[in-house]
Amino acid sequence: MEKQTNKLKLIMITSKSNNYISDNVNNEGYFHTKISDLLFDGQKLERTYDKNWLKINSMPKKIEKVKPKSRINQRYELKEGYPEGDLTPKIISYSDFDDNYEEVRGLYTYKYDEVEEGFEDVEFEVNVIEEVDGEFEMKQLQYTPKYNFLDQIQTHPKLLPLKPCKLTHEQSYKIIRDFVKNNIDSKYAVITSDYDFCFTVKKKIELYEPRQYRVDVNLMHKRRKPKYETRYQRSREVTVFEVAPKSYNDYTIVTPFEGDSYEELLSNIDTYLNELITKINEPLTECECCKGTGVIFDDNN
């Protein structure tokens, strides 16, 4: 019959930058780690965003657990002012008290001595599930990308960010839409369609000279005589960006963000968004020479 052991089983991920260790060897969804209070080579481990994974400097050589303070010499002592006798000795051992001295319980005080806490070695074994050839940092993901089927079944979930990944059309559309809404400069552009199914941004192009037009301010009041005001159009609008998460009229369907790793995915998202908002917020004015048939960049803004 195989001898059972209480050996602590651990899994570990190593890399050039960081090492991580966990006792959740079966990747259970509901799991409470037992190693956060242990000492690894004399030190407690650094916590990460995931309570079941801790950061460690190197492969542990020794693991210890702190032994709590223990009570020794437990006893009952006769209270001051009561005489010693055969039925009331000055000290009664803890094990004898309940059986033989029930009638005089109120005359005694429970006392003990404490032994300071110490350390106890923990038997353990470590299985290195991955040696990352490069930099690796375990951190909470801002997005939830999709991975190919083989990577999902062959790779530990904590290592999936190292694999090629891709966002959905809907995720990508929301990222773009939210970013533009939060960063658009209303002086140079305006959002004219803002829905879950389509998004349009139009560029404000400053006219090379204001265009005069007349407006009847009493148009909505049928009983009043027409009253005209002269107003000036100082800019015109042209569509500079439009996108949709799926087929809708003539809108361009968003191209999902992707990358050869999660870090590359983030980099690709940042690059795209920065280039897009630069284009949207770029000051433009009509070219005076061609009377508005072309535009020029306004470097003074």
N, C-alpha and C positions, 0 to 999 in steps of 0.2 A: 504494500500500500504506500502511495506517494506521501511523503511527509509535507504537511502544510507549513507555510511560512508567512510571517507578517511583514515580509520585506516590502519596503516602499518602492513602487514602480513609477518611473518617471520617463517622460519623453522630452527631447531637446531639439531645438533648431539653432544651428550655429551659422555665423557669417563673419565677414571681415570687420563689420562695424558693431553688431549687437548679437547677443546670445539670449535665448529664451528657454524656459523650462516650465513643465506643467505635470501635474499628477492626473490630469484628465486623459488617460491613455486611450480611452475608447471614444473620445469626442462626444460625450453625452451632452444632451441639450440642457438638462437640469443637473447641475453638478456643483458641489461646494468643495473648493480646494482645502486641503489639509496642510499645505506647505508654507502658507504666508507667515506663520509664526515660528517656523523652524530656522535654525542657524545653518547657513551653508559656508563652511570654512570660516566659522566664527562671525558671520555677518547675516543680517536679514536681507532678503531680496527686495529689489525695487519693483513696485507695482506698475502695471500697465493699464490701459483702458479696459482690458479684459481681465476680470478678477481671477480667472483660472490660469493665466499665463503671467509669469514673473520674469524680470530681467536679471540675468546672472552674468558675472564677469567671465567665468570659464567653467570647464567641466569640474563638478564638485569632487573633492577628495574626502570630505568628511561632512556628515550632516548630524546635527544634534537637536534634541528637543529640550526645552526648559522644564525641569521637574518642579512642580509647585511645592511650596512650603508644606512640611508634614508635621503632625503632632506626635510627640513621644511622651513617655512618662505620664500618661493620662491617669488622673487620680481625683479623689474627693478629700478635701481637708476640712477638719472641724472648725467651725466659725469661732471667732474670738468670743470669750465670755462663757463658753460651755465647758464643763469639766470632762477630762478624759476618763474613760472607764472601759470595762470589758465590752459593754454594748456600744460605747462611743469612743473608739480609738481615734487618735489624732489624724491618721491617714488611712484611707481605705483604697485599695486598688480598684481601677475602673471596672474590671471584669467581675469582681465580687460584690460590687455595691448593689446592683438591682435585685439580686437574689436574696441577700442576707440582711440588708439594712433599710428596707422599705419604710419601717416605722419611724426612723429617725432622719429621713431624707431632708427635711427642712433645716437640720442642724449643720449641713455640709455645703461646701462650695466646690463646684467642678473646676479643676485646674489642669494645665498641661504645659509642656515645654515645646518650643518650636524649633525645628531644624531648617536652616536657610535653604532656599531653592538651589538646585544644582543643575547639572547637564547630563543627559543620557544619550549615548550614541544611537543613531537610527540606522538600521541595515537597509541598504537601498541598491537599486540597479537603474542605470540610465540607458535608454535606447535613443540614439541620435537618428531622428527620422529624416533630417535633411541637412546637408552641408551646403549652404548657399555660397556660390563662387562670386562674391561681390558684396555690395552693400544691401542691408535689409533692415527695415524698421517696422515693427508691429504697431500699427496705429489704426484708429477708427476710420472707416471709409466714409467719405462724404457722399458718394454715390454707390448704388448697387448695380454693378455691371453684370453682363451675361458672359459666361465662359463656354467653350465648346464641351461637348458631352464627355469626350475622353479625359480632358483635363479635370473635369468635375469628379469623375470616378477614380482617377489615378493620383490625385493631388490632395494633400491635407488642406482643409478650408483656409487655414492661416497662411498657406503658401500660394493660394490662388492669385493674389495680387501680382505675383511674378509672371503670370501667364497672360497671353493675349486676351483682350476683353473688349466688350462693345456695349454701348448704351442703346436703349430702344429709341424709336422715332419719337415717342411721346416724351421720354426723359430729355432727349436732346432739344426738342422744341421748347420745353418748359425752361431749360437752362438759358437758351438764347433769349426767349421772351422776357424772362425775369431780369436778366442782365441789362438788356437794352432799356427796359422801363426804369431801372434804377440808375442808369448812367447817361441817358440821352440829354443833350443840351438843347433845351427848348428854343434857344435863340437861333439855332441852325437847322433843326429838324422837328418833326411832329409825328406822333403815332396816330394813324387814321383808322386802323382796324386792330382791335385787340380782343380776340376771342380764343376759346380753346381750340377752334378749328382753323383759324387763320390769323395772320399778323402782318401788318403793313406799316412801313415807315416812309414818310415823304420828306424830301429835302427842301428846305427853305432857301431859295436862291434870290439874293438881293438884286433888285432891278438896277440897271445902269442909270436909269432916271425914273422917278416916281411917275405912275400913270394916273391921270385924272379921270374920275368918273362921277356921275351924279346919282343921288339916291333920294327917292321920295320918302321922307320920314313919316308921312301920314298914310302910307300905303295900306296899313292894316286898319285904318280908321276910315270907313267908307263915307261917313257923313262930313268929313273934313276936306277942305280944299287941299290939293296937292301942295306940298312944301318940299322944295328940293335943296339938298345940301351937296356941296362939292367935297368929295373925299379923294384920297390918294392911295393907290395900291403900291406898296413899297417892296413886295416880294412875290414870287410865284412858287408853286410847289411841283416837284416831280418825284415820282416813286424811285426810291433808292434801294429799298430792301423789302421783300415780301417772302413769306414762308408759311408752310402748313405741315402738320404732323402726318397727314395722309392726303390722298387725292381730294382736291376741292377746287372747282372751277379751273382757272389757269395758274394757280399758285404753284410755286416750286416746292416739292416735297423735301423736307429737311433730310440732310445726309447724317446718319447717326455718327456720333463721336466714337472713335475706337483707338486702340493702342496696343503695342506689343507687350505692355505691362500696364498696371494701374497708374504708375507714375507717369508713363508716357501718355496715357489717356488724359490725365490732368494737364500735362503740358500742352497737348493738342487742343484741349478745350480753352485754356488760357490764351494761347496764340490766336486761335480763331476769334474769340470774343474781343480781344484787344484790337485786332486788325479791323473787325467789323465796326466797333464803336468809334475808332479813329476815322473811318470812312464816313460814318453817319454824322459825326460832330465836326467834320471839316468845313470851315467857312468857305462859301462860294459866292461869287457875284457875277452878274452878266457882263459880258465883254462889250465895252462901249464901241469898239471899232467895228464889230459885226452886228451891232444893234440888237444884242440879245440872243443871237443864234448860237452863241458859244458862251462858255463860262471861264472865269479865271479864278485861281486860288487867292484868297485874301490872307496874305501873310501877316497883316497888321493886327489880326484878332488872335 
